Amino acid sequence: MTKELNSLGFDKHPTDTRVIVAMSGGVDSSVTASLLHEEGYDVVGVTLQLYDHGEAIAKKGACCAGQDIKDARQVAEACGFPHYVLDYESNFREQVIEDFADR
């Protein structure tokens, strides 16, 4: 007898499966989170704040600040699942940006 797998490949019902979705505020992650929620998964959205909002505006293509966080939060609210913002700004600057600039 074969177990029936959910759309993520687990042998659990979607309502018994918590999924953490990294949400950049863009279309791809927003649609992914929304579709999983519609399927019945226990979705939790998470966004890493990597830049100060003012700094992000000046960087073309930068994500994960200001408007992007607002967009991700709005999607989560509209769909009815929780969304958390984790402040990784100083870690990202110290461990990625400064390290890269030093090379």
Kinemage of the C-alpha trace (Angstrom):
@kinemage 1
@onewidth
@group {chain A} dominant
@subgroup {mainchain}
@vectorlist {calphas} color= white
{ca met a 1} P 0.000 0.000 0.000
{ca thr a 2} L 1.367 3.381 -1.022
{ca lys a 3} L 1.030 6.408 1.223
{ca glu a 4} L -0.464 9.460 -0.395
{ca leu a 5} L 1.917 12.414 -0.290
{ca asn a 6} L 0.913 16.049 -0.092
{ca ser a 7} L 2.075 18.515 -2.766
{ca leu a 8} L 5.358 19.045 -0.895
{ca gly a 9} L 6.117 15.326 -0.798
{ca phe a 10} L 5.294 14.679 2.865
{ca asp a 11} L 2.945 11.922 3.993
{ca lys a 12} L 0.964 14.382 6.111
{ca his a 13} L -2.171 16.344 5.342
{ca pro a 14} L -1.418 19.992 4.449
{ca thr a 15} L -3.233 21.195 7.585
{ca asp a 16} L -0.742 19.164 9.638
{ca thr a 17} L 2.271 20.664 7.848
{ca arg a 18} L 3.813 24.002 8.867
{ca val a 19} L 5.676 25.749 6.066
{ca ile a 20} L 7.988 28.712 6.637
{ca val a 21} L 8.126 30.864 3.498
{ca ala a 22} L 10.934 33.383 3.033
{ca met a 23} L 9.098 36.426 1.686
{ca ser a 24} L 11.082 39.098 -0.135
{ca gly a 25} L 7.989 41.152 -0.907
{ca gly a 26} L 8.199 40.136 -4.556
{ca val a 27} L 5.764 38.237 -6.732
{ca asp a 28} L 7.355 34.764 -6.576
{ca ser a 29} L 7.480 34.402 -2.798
{ca ser a 30} L 4.083 36.073 -2.366
{ca val a 31} L 2.375 33.728 -4.836
{ca thr a 32} L 4.128 30.702 -3.312
{ca ala a 33} L 2.956 31.616 0.191
{ca ser a 34} L -0.574 32.338 -1.029
{ca leu a 35} L -0.894 29.057 -2.961
{ca leu a 36} L 0.420 27.000 -0.053
{ca his a 37} L -2.029 28.727 2.285
{ca glu a 38} L -4.909 28.075 -0.140
{ca glu a 39} L -3.899 24.392 -0.211
{ca gly a 40} L -4.362 24.311 3.544
{ca tyr a 41} L -0.772 24.410 4.765
{ca asp a 42} L 0.025 26.174 8.045
{ca val a 43} L 2.017 29.000 6.420
{ca val a 44} L 4.273 31.415 8.293
{ca gly a 45} L 5.880 34.221 6.303
{ca val a 46} L 9.333 35.490 7.275
{ca thr a 47} L 11.227 38.463 5.869
{ca leu a 48} L 14.819 39.314 6.737
{ca gln a 49} L 15.375 43.060 7.006
{ca leu a 50} L 18.789 43.505 5.400
{ca tyr a 51} L 18.890 47.256 4.743
{ca asp a 52} L 17.687 50.474 6.257
{ca his a 53} L 14.744 51.684 4.152
{ca gly a 54} L 16.500 54.912 3.108
{ca glu a 55} L 19.627 52.995 2.164
{ca ala a 56} L 17.618 50.452 0.168
{ca ile a 57} L 15.939 53.153 -1.927
{ca ala a 58} L 19.362 54.256 -3.164
{ca lys a 59} L 20.363 50.684 -4.131
{ca lys a 60} L 18.859 49.513 -7.410
{ca gly a 61} L 17.464 46.009 -7.059
{ca ala a 62} L 17.878 45.878 -3.271
{ca cys a 63} L 15.230 43.938 -1.447
{ca cys a 64} L 14.212 43.291 2.090
{ca ala a 65} L 13.617 46.791 3.420
{ca gly a 66} L 10.794 49.329 3.671
{ca gln a 67} L 8.320 48.811 0.838
{ca asp a 68} L 9.286 45.159 0.311
{ca ile a 69} L 8.554 44.360 3.946
{ca lys a 70} L 5.267 46.259 3.716
{ca asp a 71} L 4.303 44.314 0.569
{ca ala a 72} L 5.090 40.952 2.193
{ca arg a 73} L 3.123 41.916 5.295
{ca gln a 74} L 0.117 42.980 3.192
{ca val a 75} L 0.079 39.642 1.351
{ca ala a 76} L 0.217 37.736 4.635
{ca glu a 77} L -2.576 39.849 6.141
{ca ala a 78} L -4.764 39.458 3.038
{ca cys a 79} L -4.283 35.677 3.062
{ca gly a 80} L -4.620 35.334 6.824
{ca phe a 81} L -1.296 33.866 7.881
{ca pro a 82} L 1.308 35.327 10.271
{ca his a 83} L 4.312 37.273 9.005
{ca tyr a 84} L 7.460 38.069 10.959
{ca val a 85} L 10.317 40.443 10.185
{ca leu a 86} L 13.743 39.469 11.484
{ca asp a 87} L 16.242 42.333 11.735
{ca tyr a 88} L 19.462 41.076 10.174
{ca glu a 89} L 20.660 44.495 9.032
{ca ser a 90} L 23.802 44.699 11.187
{ca asn a 91} L 24.707 41.016 10.692
{ca phe a 92} L 24.301 41.343 6.923
{ca arg a 93} L 26.394 44.513 6.803
{ca glu a 94} L 29.181 43.056 8.989
{ca gln a 95} L 29.319 39.514 7.631
{ca val a 96} L 28.458 40.043 3.970
{ca ile a 97} L 28.850 43.632 2.786
{ca glu a 98} L 31.961 44.614 4.778
{ca asp a 99} L 33.599 41.220 4.250
{ca phe a 100} L 32.964 41.451 0.501
{ca ala a 101} L 34.222 45.058 0.346
{ca asp a 102} L 37.424 44.070 2.186
{ca arg a 103} L 38.386 41.546 -0.500
